[in-house]
Amino acid sequence: MQTPYQTLDVAVNASDTEIKQAYLQQVKINPPDRDQQKFQEIHDAYSVIKDHKSRVSYDLFTLPTGNFNQLIDQALHTEQPVKLGANELKNILSSIDESSLLNVFTPSKK
């Protein structure tokens, strides 16, 4: 499934003007009388990200899709893939005691 940005072929940080120009270009290439479904997809994508408020709403309320193992690999900077299942994660979390967490989240007094 494509994001609205991919549908309109614009960058995520594109301005309102750039998004509108991309929308008009896509409509020119795919007019409604040629392919109604494609036109509707383009129109819906534009409606979702047409202005700053719409883009903020889209970013806040759209869940990104991701690969959990890939995220763990990136977080740990490992070269070998890490296979982390529910049991392994539970073991890691159970090994952390409350005092360790308090030390991490409480600013030190100097």
Buried (B, 14 or more C-beta within 10 A) or exposed (E): EEBBBEBBEBEEEBEEEEBBBBBEEBBEEBEEEEEEEBBEBBBEBBEBBBEEEBBEEBEEEEEEEEEEEEEBBEEEEEEEEEEBEEEEEEEEEEEEEEEEEEEEEEEEEE
